Amino acid sequence: MTRVRIRGATMDEDDDRRSTKRRRTVLTGKVLFNNRASVFDCTVRDLSDTGAQITLADVSTLPRDFELEIPSKDMLVQAHVMWSRGRNHGVRFGQAAD
């Protein structure tokens, strides 16, 4: 069994703090904000029922809340940034957007 050390705590690789299983993906997405007047293209790197990890082409500051569109999944959801590291961002989903 592999053990991973995270900020002073040791946990098994099998441990996962997420409530739902995430799936690795390489999907095209769009970050929509400013009443859909502003758009960033992104790549969805992993996806679960409750959130996703997205990667932007450049290091950009995202608004805290935005809509995430994943056309291949026919998906448009409210998203809230939980963490950011350079071009990578972890988001939690809210209600489906209209």
N, C-alpha and C positions, 0 to 999 in steps of 0.2 A: 504494500500500500504506500502510495506517495503522500508525503505530508508537505504542506505549503505554509510558509511563514508570512503572515500579513500583519504589519504594524504591531509587532510584539505578541501577536496571538498566533498560535499554531492551529491549523485546521486540516482535515483530510481533503484531498482533491474532490471527493464525492460530496462533501458538504456544499450547499448552495443556499445563499440567503434569499434567493428569489422564490416567490410563491408558485411560479409556474416555470416549466422547463423552457429554456431558450434554445433556438435552433440557429446554427450558423447559416448565413445567407450571403449572397452577393446580389443585391437588388438595387435598382435605380429608384431614388426617392427625391422628393422636393420638400424643402422647408418653406412654408408660406407664412408671412406675417405682414403687419401694416395693412390689415383688411385685404390681404392677398395681393397687394401692390408690389411687395418685395418677395423675391424668390431666391433661395440658394439650392443648387443641385447637391445631392448627397448620395452616398452609397450606404445601404443598410447592411451592416456586417453581422448582426445577429438580431433575432426577433423572437418575442414571446407574446403571450396574450396580454401582458401587462406593460411591455416596454420594448425598447430596442437600443442598439448601439449604432450610431451613425458616424460616418466620416465625411468631412467636407474636403474640397480640393485644396483650400488654403486655410491657414489658421484664421478663424473668424470668431468674433463674439456673437453668440446667438442671443436672441431675446429669451427671457426666462420661460415664456409660454408662447407656443406657436402651433400651427397645424402641420402635421406630417402626412404627405401623400405618397403612397406606394402604388403606382398605377397597375403593375402586374398582379397585385393582390386585390385590386379594386377597393383600396383602403384609403380613407381620409379620417384622421383622428386628431384630437387635441393632444399636445405633448408638452411635458414640463421637464426642463433640464435638471437632472439630478447631479451630474458631474461633468466636467470638461477637462481634457488633457490634450492640449495642442489642437490637432484637427479632429480628434475623436470626442464624442459626446454620448453620454448615457441619458436616455429619456424614459420617463414614465408616461403611460397613456392615461388620458381622462376619457370623457365622453366622446363618442363618434361625432365628427363635425357634420354640419348640414351642407 
